[in-house]
C-alpha cells in the first residue's frame, strides 16, 4: 500500500531501526552527565544546602532561574503547537512535533529544580498532604502537574497515526518487542474515517485545554515573585511579561532545534527555508514586544524609585556586580536580533539560528537577573555580616545539576526521535498536494 504516508515513512525508517555505535556513545555521554548531576544532588542531600551558593539572603539561586527558564520553554512550546493546531496552520506541521517535545521535555526537566531549593527533600510529600490552598506555590504545583499530564496526552495523540504506520510497515527491521510496542501504542488505529474524526477532535480538545492552562500556570509562576513587595519583583506587569518572555525564548529554541535536525537528518525538504523565514518574522515581532515590556518594567520603578530599588538598579549596571550580565542580556536579546533579523543582507538560515541561540542564552541570563540581584538587596541593610552570607555565587553542585538537566532534555529528544520520526509523517503526507505558502520576507541567498 503505497500511500504518501507509507512512502514518506520509508524515508525515516532507517533512522528508527537498530541504533549505531555512534548513537549509543552519544546516549552514554548524556547518561554519564545526568548521573553526575544525580551524584551532586545526593551530596546536597547529605551535606545540606551549605554546599550550594544559597544563603540567608539569596535563598534562591540558579535552581530557581532554571525552573523559571524551563517552565517558560515548555509553555512556549505548548502555545506554539496548540495554536497552530487550532488555527489549522498547515505549513507548520513538519515542526510541530519538535515544539511538542520541547514542551514535555522542559516540563520534565524544569519542575524538579524548584524542589532542589528545599532543605529537606525527604519532606516533599508534605507539600501534597499539608499544602495550604491559599499559597501560590500550591496552585503552581497543581497547574504544572495538570499541564504536564495534558501535554503528554497531546504529544501521544499526535503520534498515534505514525505508530500505526510503523506497526504495519513490512520492511521495518526492529526487535519483536518494538513491533508489539507500536501495536499497543497505536490503540487499534486503522485510519478509518470515524477514527480520523475522533482523533482530530481529541487533538482540538486537548489544544483548547492546554493553551489557557499554560497561560494560567506561567502567570501563577510570576505571582510567586510579584505578590511580594521586594523591589525588582513587585510589578503588575510581571504576568504578561513572563508569558511574552516564554514565547520569545521558546520560539528561539524551536529554531535552534529545527536547524540541528535539518542538518543531522538531512530534512531540507521538510524543514524548509519557509519555516525559518516565518519563524524569523515572528521572532523579530517578539523582540520588539519583549523590549517594550522590559522598558516598561524598569521605567515605572525608576521614575518613582525607592532607596532599595536605587541600590538594585545600581548593582544591575555596575560592572563589578551584575553589569556584564545586564549588558549581555541587552545586546543579545534586543540589539543583535534587531540588526540581524531586521536587515535582509544579514538574514540567512544560519544567522537566524545563531541569533536564536544567543537569545536563549540571554533570556536565561535575564531569569538569573530576575532572581538573584533582588535577593541580595534586602529592605533592611544588614551590618557586620560576612559578604558570603549576603552575596550569592554558584557552586559546583548547582552547575552540575544545571548541566545534567540540559543533558536529560537532550536525552529525551534523542530517545524520542529513535522511537518515532521527528517529523509527524502522517500529518505531513496529508499536505503534499497543497499550495506552498509564500515567504513573508526574503533572507540572504533567496
C-alpha positions as CSV (number, residue, x, y, z in Angstrom):
1,X,0.0,0.0,0.0
2,X,2.0,3.0,-1.3
3,X,0.1,5.9,0.1
4,X,2.0,9.2,0.5
5,X,2.3,8.4,4.3
6,X,3.8,5.0,3.7
7,X,6.3,6.3,1.1
8,X,7.3,9.1,3.4
9,X,7.7,6.7,6.3
10,X,10.2,4.7,4.4
11,X,12.4,7.8,4.4
12,X,12.5,7.8,8.2
13,X,12.6,4.0,8.9
14,X,16.5,3.8,8.6
15,X,16.7,6.3,11.5
16,X,14.4,4.2,13.7
17,X,16.0,0.8,13.2
18,X,18.9,-0.6,15.1
19,X,20.9,2.2,16.7
20,X,24.5,2.7,15.6
21,X,27.6,2.6,17.8
22,X,27.7,6.4,17.5
23,X,24.2,6.7,18.8
24,X,25.0,4.5,21.8
25,X,28.1,6.6,22.5
26,X,26.1,9.8,22.4
27,X,23.5,8.3,24.8
28,X,26.2,7.1,27.1
29,X,27.7,10.6,27.4
30,X,24.4,12.1,28.2
31,X,23.7,9.4,30.8
32,X,27.1,10.0,32.4
33,X,26.4,13.7,32.7
34,X,22.9,13.0,34.1
35,X,24.4,10.6,36.7
36,X,27.0,13.2,37.7
37,X,24.1,15.6,38.4
38,X,22.5,12.8,40.5
39,X,25.7,12.5,42.5
40,X,25.7,16.2,43.1
41,X,22.1,16.0,44.3
42,X,23.0,13.2,46.7
43,X,25.9,15.3,48.1
44,X,23.5,18.2,48.6
45,X,21.0,15.9,50.4
46,X,23.8,14.5,52.7
47,X,25.7,17.7,53.4
48,X,22.8,20.2,53.2
49,X,22.5,23.4,51.3
50,X,25.7,24.7,52.7
51,X,27.5,23.2,49.7
52,X,25.3,25.4,47.4
53,X,25.6,29.1,47.0
54,X,22.2,29.8,48.7
55,X,22.5,31.7,51.9
56,X,20.4,33.8,54.3
57,X,19.6,36.5,51.8
58,X,19.8,34.6,48.5
59,X,17.6,31.8,49.5
60,X,17.0,31.1,45.8
61,X,19.6,31.0,43.0
62,X,20.4,29.2,39.8
63,X,17.9,26.5,40.6
64,X,15.0,28.9,40.6
65,X,16.4,30.6,37.4
66,X,16.5,27.2,35.7
67,X,13.0,26.5,36.9
68,X,11.5,29.7,35.5
69,X,13.5,29.3,32.3
70,X,12.5,25.7,31.6
71,X,8.9,26.4,32.5
72,X,8.9,29.2,30.0
73,X,10.2,26.9,27.3
74,X,7.5,24.4,28.0
75,X,4.7,26.9,27.9
76,X,6.1,28.4,24.7
77,X,6.2,25.0,23.0
78,X,2.6,24.3,24.1
79,X,1.3,27.7,22.9
80,X,3.1,27.3,19.5
81,X,1.9,23.7,18.8
82,X,-1.6,24.1,20.2
83,X,-2.2,27.4,18.5
84,X,-1.1,26.0,15.1
85,X,-3.3,23.0,15.7
86,X,-6.4,25.1,16.3
87,X,-5.7,27.7,13.6
88,X,-5.1,24.9,11.0
89,X,-1.7,26.4,10.0
90,X,-0.7,23.5,7.8
91,X,2.8,24.8,6.7
92,X,4.0,24.4,10.3
93,X,3.1,20.7,10.6
94,X,6.6,19.4,10.0
95,X,7.9,21.2,13.1
96,X,5.0,20.7,15.5
97,X,6.4,17.5,16.9
98,X,9.6,19.3,17.8
99,X,7.6,22.0,19.6
100,X,5.6,19.4,21.5
101,X,8.8,17.6,22.5
102,X,10.2,20.9,23.8
103,X,7.1,21.3,25.9
104,X,7.2,17.9,27.5
105,X,10.9,17.6,28.0
106,X,11.1,21.1,29.5
107,X,8.3,20.3,32.0
108,X,10.0,17.0,33.0
109,X,13.4,18.7,33.4
110,X,12.3,22.1,34.8
111,X,9.9,21.1,37.5
112,X,12.4,19.3,39.8
113,X,14.6,22.4,40.0
114,X,12.2,24.2,42.4
115,X,12.5,21.1,44.7
116,X,16.3,21.4,44.8
117,X,15.8,24.7,46.7
118,X,14.3,22.8,49.6
119,X,16.5,22.0,52.6
120,X,14.7,18.8,53.4
121,X,13.8,16.8,50.2
122,X,12.5,14.0,52.4
123,X,9.6,16.2,53.3
124,X,8.4,16.8,49.8
125,X,5.2,14.8,50.4
126,X,4.1,17.4,53.0
127,X,3.5,19.7,50.0
128,X,0.7,17.4,48.9
129,X,-0.6,16.3,52.2
130,X,-0.4,19.6,54.1
131,X,-0.1,22.2,51.4
132,X,-2.1,25.5,52.0
133,X,-4.6,26.1,49.3
134,X,-4.1,29.8,49.7
135,X,-0.5,29.6,48.7
136,X,0.5,30.5,45.1
137,X,3.1,27.7,45.4
138,X,0.4,25.1,46.0
139,X,-1.5,26.3,42.9
140,X,1.7,26.4,40.9
141,X,2.3,22.7,41.7
142,X,-1.3,21.9,40.7
143,X,-1.0,23.9,37.5
144,X,2.3,22.4,36.5
145,X,1.2,18.8,37.2
146,X,-2.0,19.3,35.3
147,X,-0.2,20.9,32.4
148,X,2.3,18.0,32.2
149,X,-0.5,15.4,32.0
150,X,-2.3,17.3,29.3
151,X,0.9,17.9,27.2
152,X,1.9,14.3,27.4
153,X,-1.6,13.3,26.2
154,X,-1.4,15.8,23.4
155,X,2.0,14.6,22.3
156,X,0.8,11.0,22.4
157,X,-2.3,11.8,20.3
158,X,-0.1,13.3,17.6
159,X,2.0,10.0,17.5
160,X,-0.9,7.5,17.1
161,X,-1.1,7.7,13.3
162,X,2.6,7.2,13.0
163,X,2.6,4.4,15.5
164,X,0.0,2.7,13.3
165,X,2.2,3.2,10.2
166,X,5.2,1.7,12.0
167,X,3.1,-1.2,13.2
168,X,2.1,-2.0,9.6
169,X,5.4,-1.4,8.0
170,X,6.6,-4.7,6.4
171,X,10.2,-3.6,5.8
172,X,10.8,-2.2,9.3
173,X,13.7,-4.2,10.8
174,X,13.3,-3.9,14.6
175,X,13.1,-6.3,17.5
176,X,9.7,-8.1,18.0
177,X,9.2,-6.2,21.3
178,X,9.3,-2.9,19.5
179,X,6.7,-4.1,16.9
180,X,4.5,-5.1,19.8
181,X,5.0,-1.8,21.5
182,X,3.9,0.0,18.3
183,X,0.9,-2.2,18.1
184,X,-0.1,-1.3,21.7
185,X,0.6,2.4,21.3
186,X,-1.4,2.6,18.1
187,X,-4.6,1.7,20.0
188,X,-6.0,-0.3,17.1
189,X,-5.9,2.7,14.7
190,X,-6.7,1.6,11.1
191,X,-7.2,5.0,9.5
192,X,-11.0,4.7,9.1
193,X,-13.0,8.0,8.7
194,X,-14.5,7.6,12.1
195,X,-11.2,7.1,13.8
196,X,-9.7,10.1,11.9
197,X,-12.6,12.2,13.1
198,X,-12.4,11.3,16.7
199,X,-8.6,11.6,16.8
200,X,-8.8,15.1,15.2
201,X,-11.4,16.1,17.7
202,X,-9.2,14.8,20.5
203,X,-6.3,17.0,19.2
204,X,-8.5,20.1,19.1
205,X,-10.0,19.5,22.6
206,X,-6.5,19.0,24.2
207,X,-5.1,22.0,22.3
208,X,-8.0,24.2,23.5
209,X,-7.4,23.0,27.1
210,X,-3.6,23.3,27.1
211,X,-3.4,26.9,25.9
212,X,-5.3,28.5,28.9
213,X,-3.7,26.0,31.3
214,X,-0.2,27.1,30.1
215,X,-1.0,30.8,30.4
216,X,-2.5,30.4,33.8
217,X,0.3,28.2,35.1
218,X,3.0,30.6,33.9
219,X,1.0,33.5,35.3
220,X,0.8,31.8,38.6
221,X,4.6,31.4,38.5
222,X,5.0,35.1,38.0
223,X,2.8,35.7,41.0
224,X,5.3,34.0,43.2
225,X,7.5,37.0,42.5
226,X,5.1,39.9,42.0
227,X,3.0,39.2,45.1
228,X,5.9,40.1,47.3
229,X,6.9,43.7,48.0
230,X,10.6,43.2,47.1
231,X,11.9,45.8,44.5
232,X,12.6,44.1,41.2
233,X,9.7,41.6,41.7
234,X,6.7,43.7,42.8
235,X,5.3,44.6,39.4
236,X,1.8,44.4,38.0
237,X,3.3,43.7,34.5
238,X,5.1,40.5,35.6
239,X,2.4,38.1,34.4
240,X,2.1,39.2,30.8
241,X,5.9,39.9,30.8
242,X,6.6,36.3,31.8
243,X,4.3,35.0,29.1
244,X,5.9,37.1,26.4
245,X,9.4,36.1,27.6
246,X,8.4,32.5,27.5
247,X,7.1,32.8,23.9
248,X,10.3,34.6,22.9
249,X,12.7,32.1,24.3
250,X,10.6,29.1,23.2
251,X,10.4,30.2,19.6
252,X,14.2,30.9,19.6
253,X,14.9,27.4,20.9
254,X,12.5,25.9,18.4
255,X,14.5,27.5,15.6
256,X,17.8,26.1,17.0
257,X,16.4,22.5,17.3
258,X,14.9,22.8,13.8
259,X,18.3,23.7,12.4
260,X,20.0,20.8,14.3
261,X,17.6,18.1,13.0
262,X,17.6,19.7,9.5
263,X,21.4,19.3,9.3
264,X,21.7,16.0,11.2
265,X,18.8,14.1,9.4
266,X,19.0,15.9,6.0
267,X,15.5,17.2,6.4
268,X,15.8,20.2,4.0
269,X,12.7,19.2,2.0
270,X,10.6,19.0,5.2
271,X,12.1,21.7,7.4
272,X,12.4,24.3,4.6
273,X,13.6,27.9,4.2
274,X,9.9,28.8,4.6
275,X,9.9,27.7,8.3
276,X,12.9,29.7,9.2
277,X,11.5,32.6,7.2
278,X,8.2,32.6,9.1
279,X,9.7,32.0,12.5
280,X,12.3,34.7,12.0
281,X,9.4,37.1,11.2
282,X,7.7,36.0,14.4
283,X,11.0,36.3,16.3
284,X,11.5,40.0,15.4
285,X,8.0,40.8,16.4
286,X,8.5,39.2,19.8
287,X,11.8,41.1,20.0
288,X,10.0,44.4,19.9
289,X,7.2,43.3,22.3
290,X,9.8,41.9,24.8
291,X,11.8,45.2,24.5
292,X,8.6,47.2,25.3
293,X,7.7,45.1,28.3
294,X,11.3,45.3,29.6
295,X,11.4,49.1,29.2
296,X,8.1,49.5,30.9
297,X,9.1,47.3,33.8
298,X,12.2,49.4,34.7
299,X,10.8,52.8,33.7
300,X,7.9,52.7,36.1
301,X,10.1,51.6,39.0
302,X,12.9,54.0,38.1
303,X,10.5,57.0,37.9
304,X,9.3,56.6,41.5
305,X,12.2,54.6,42.8
306,X,12.8,53.8,46.4
307,X,16.2,53.7,48.1
308,X,16.2,49.9,47.8
309,X,15.4,49.9,44.1
310,X,18.1,52.5,43.5
311,X,20.6,50.1,45.1
312,X,19.3,47.3,42.9
313,X,19.5,49.3,39.8
314,X,23.0,50.4,40.6
315,X,24.0,46.8,41.1
316,X,22.5,45.8,37.7
317,X,24.6,48.4,35.8
318,X,27.7,48.1,38.0
319,X,30.3,46.0,36.1
320,X,31.7,44.8,39.4
321,X,28.3,43.4,40.3
322,X,25.8,42.4,37.5
323,X,26.7,44.9,34.8
324,X,28.3,42.4,32.4
325,X,25.3,40.1,32.6
326,X,23.0,43.0,32.1
327,X,25.0,44.1,29.1
328,X,25.0,40.6,27.6
329,X,21.2,40.5,28.0
330,X,20.6,43.8,26.4
331,X,23.0,43.1,23.4
332,X,21.8,39.6,22.6
333,X,18.1,40.0,23.5
334,X,17.5,43.3,21.8
335,X,20.2,44.9,19.7
336,X,21.7,41.9,17.8
337,X,18.2,40.4,16.9
338,X,17.0,43.7,15.5
339,X,20.2,44.1,13.4
340,X,20.4,40.5,12.1
341,X,16.6,39.9,11.7
342,X,15.7,43.4,10.6
343,X,18.1,43.8,7.6
344,X,17.9,41.3,4.7
345,X,21.6,41.3,3.9
346,X,22.3,39.9,7.4
347,X,19.4,37.4,7.4
348,X,20.1,33.8,6.5
349,X,19.1,30.4,7.9
350,X,22.5,30.2,9.8
351,X,22.4,33.7,11.1
352,X,18.8,33.4,12.3
353,X,19.8,30.2,14.1
354,X,22.8,31.7,15.7
355,X,20.8,34.8,16.8
356,X,18.2,32.4,18.2
357,X,20.9,30.5,20.2
358,X,22.1,33.8,21.7
359,X,18.5,34.8,22.5
360,X,18.0,31.6,24.5
361,X,21.2,32.3,26.5
362,X,20.3,36.0,27.0
363,X,16.9,35.1,28.3
364,X,18.4,32.6,30.7
365,X,20.6,35.4,32.0
366,X,17.5,37.5,32.4
367,X,15.9,34.9,34.6
368,X,19.1,34.9,36.7
369,X,18.9,38.7,36.9
370,X,15.3,38.5,38.0
371,X,16.0,36.0,40.8
372,X,19.4,36.8,42.3
373,X,20.0,40.6,42.4
374,X,16.8,41.4,44.3
375,X,17.6,38.8,46.9
376,X,21.0,40.4,47.5
377,X,19.3,43.7,48.3
378,X,17.2,43.4,51.5
379,X,14.8,46.0,52.7
380,X,16.7,46.4,55.9
381,X,20.5,46.7,55.4
382,X,22.4,44.0,57.3
383,X,25.5,45.2,59.1
384,X,28.6,43.4,60.4
385,X,27.8,40.3,58.3
386,X,30.3,38.5,56.1
387,X,29.7,39.1,52.4
388,X,29.4,35.4,51.7
389,X,26.3,35.3,53.9
390,X,24.7,38.0,51.7
391,X,26.0,37.5,48.2
392,X,25.3,34.6,46.0
393,X,27.8,32.6,44.0
394,X,27.0,29.4,42.1
395,X,28.7,26.3,43.4
396,X,29.8,23.2,41.5
397,X,26.8,21.3,42.8
398,X,24.4,23.8,41.2
399,X,26.3,23.8,37.9
400,X,26.4,20.0,37.9
401,X,22.6,19.8,38.3
402,X,22.1,22.6,35.7
403,X,24.2,20.9,33.1
404,X,22.7,17.5,33.9
405,X,19.2,19.0,33.3
406,X,20.2,20.1,29.8
407,X,21.7,16.6,29.2
408,X,18.4,14.9,30.3
409,X,16.4,17.2,27.9
410,X,18.7,16.3,25.0
411,X,18.4,12.6,26.0
412,X,14.6,12.8,25.8
413,X,14.9,14.2,22.3
414,X,17.5,11.6,21.3
415,X,15.4,8.6,22.5
416,X,12.0,10.1,21.3
417,X,13.4,10.6,17.8
418,X,14.5,7.0,17.8
419,X,11.1,5.7,18.7
420,X,9.1,7.7,16.1
421,X,10.0,10.2,13.3
422,X,10.8,13.7,14.5
423,X,8.5,14.8,11.7
424,X,4.8,13.9,12.0
425,X,4.8,11.7,8.9
426,X,1.0,11.2,8.6
427,X,0.3,14.9,9.1
428,X,2.9,16.0,6.6
429,X,1.7,13.4,4.0
430,X,-1.8,14.9,4.1
431,X,-0.5,18.3,2.8
432,X,1.6,17.0,-0.1
433,X,-0.8,18.4,-2.7
434,X,-1.5,21.7,-1.0
435,X,-0.2,25.0,-2.3
436,X,3.0,26.2,-0.8
437,X,2.7,29.4,1.3
438,X,4.6,32.5,0.2
439,X,7.6,34.0,2.0
440,X,6.9,36.9,4.4
441,X,10.3,38.4,3.7
442,X,13.5,37.4,1.9
443,X,16.5,36.0,3.6
444,X,20.1,36.2,2.3
445,X,20.7,34.0,-0.8
446,X,17.0,33.9,-1.8
